Amino acid sequence: MTDHALASVDPKIAKQILLEEERQHRTLRLIPSENYAFPAVMEACGSVLNNKYSEGYAGKRYYEGQQHIDVVEKLACQRLKKLFGVDHANVQPYSGSPANLAVYFAFLKPGDTVMGLGLPSGGHLTHGWGVSITGAYFNAVQYGVRESDHRIDFDEVAKLAKEHKPKLIFCGTTAYARTVEFDRFAEIARDVGAILAADIAHISGLVAGGAHPTPVGHADIITSTTHKTFRGPRGGMIMCTKEHKKAIDRAVFPGLQGGPHNGTTAGIAIAARLASKPEFRTYAANVVSNAKHLADELMSQGITLVTGGTDNHLVLCDLRSCNVPGKVAAQALDRAGIVCNYNSVPFDTRKPFDPSGIRIGTPALTTRGMGKSEMVQLARWMNEVIRAPDDVGVTDRIRGEVEALCDSFPVPR
Ligand SMILES: *Cc1c(COP(=O)(O)O)cnc(C)c1O
């Protein structure tokens, strides 16, 4: 058996995996789209389910030998339907972006009009941004946030919708610290006869755990990743009303994909089961309260936050008043063991590859069991690094303190 072990088959890759495991343990993970998947999910992803082809859906496959795969996929769908309270769930999208593309393929022809939140305002590439296939092959109209308070401008959304008559409206965000008001989007979509797709990639764990309002009852289609706040495998899912079941299923397979990733499907089933437990509701609430504590302490250190705080798991820092570009800050923080990403802020005058902000979030640290006192400490460390990004003395000292903290909050395994 040992002869087949990764370390002897490919020591170079084995070493990097080991080092990455160590890095994930010894640093504070603040990237809001990242998390530590449930260990049981990791086990399913590395299982024999990897070795099976299952094109089609349970009971209607194009390959034989589906006795066990069908059970797994049905369980995943049933659990999601119950957890979110939806009519239908498709767990086959390979990730969040293909899930969204399947929605376009289900309802639009090339050149048809779609509306989505622009990338600089916190939207995702797949909501019609120019460099994405969704902006290149469709007529994408982008709405934004208000200049005064950086919140989604519903007057603009309504005006653009009336003017452009989109067939599809996307709502949902990737760098927005406030509650997404699905009810208001639904009203606008209804008025112009558009299909409303809510992309809850970042917040599906919060929605499942009752810490963010649900799009169910407002959106026709709900898409999500499964690996962010949901703590499942890297994957995607689409949920919808009965009416759209057929269109969505056909768009995913055979429209866009071949065989589903069955290990991932099992991982989604496991995550859905664990997300239905009372502990997960506590987790989701703690993610949000940790983000609020982190935001409050950053502000009291004098750091400007976009929208002046947060309602969810995410905080967007505008570092212009600190005179430090986002990238410089993110790289210095990384040297101190605090890992985040640089990010544009609304109406940013700097380029996307060298923007004015950093984006942080609490899903992963909350998974490790951290709470208010750790958030306060973290904000103070961040402030010190941001004020002196080139001071190796500061980054080295904080790196040592970060590692000591990490040892008290081991990653789940
Ligand atoms: C992360 C994200 C996606 C894309 O997910 P991938 O799995 O990276 O393809 C889509 N939409 C939103 C809003 C996201 O945040």
The ligand as an SDF file (V2000), in Angstrom:
LIG
                    3D

 15 15  0  0  0  0  0  0  0  0999 V2000
  -17.2610   32.8460   -6.0600 C   0  0  0  0  0  0  0  0  0  0  0  0
  -18.4050   33.3460   -6.8600 C   0  0  0  0  0  0  0  0  0  0  0  0
  -18.7800   32.7380   -8.0710 C   0  0  0  0  0  0  0  0  0  0  0  0
  -17.9110   31.7700   -8.8240 C   0  0  0  0  0  0  0  0  0  0  0  0
  -17.5660   30.6400   -8.2420 O   0  0  0  0  0  0  0  0  0  0  0  0
  -16.3960   29.7210   -8.8210 P   0  0  0  0  0  0  0  0  0  0  0  0
  -16.6220   28.4760   -8.0730 O   0  0  0  0  0  0  0  0  0  0  0  0
  -15.1260   30.4370   -8.4830 O   0  0  0  0  0  0  0  0  0  0  0  0
  -16.6020   29.5750  -10.2770 O   0  0  0  0  0  0  0  0  0  0  0  0
  -19.9340   33.1690   -8.6820 C   0  0  0  0  0  0  0  0  0  0  0  0
  -20.6740   34.1540   -8.1680 N   0  0  0  0  0  0  0  0  0  0  0  0
  -20.3270   34.7870   -7.0310 C   0  0  0  0  0  0  0  0  0  0  0  0
  -21.1950   35.8750   -6.5140 C   0  0  0  0  0  0  0  0  0  0  0  0
  -19.1760   34.4230   -6.3400 C   0  0  0  0  0  0  0  0  0  0  0  0
  -18.8230   35.0770   -5.2490 O   0  0  0  0  0  0  0  0  0  0  0  0
  1  2  1  0
  2  3  1  0
  2 14  2  0
  3  4  1  0
  3 10  2  0
  4  5  1  0
  5  6  1  0
  6  7  2  0
  6  8  1  0
  6  9  1  0
 10 11  1  0
 11 12  2  0
 12 13  1  0
 12 14  1  0
 14 15  1  0
M  END
$$$$
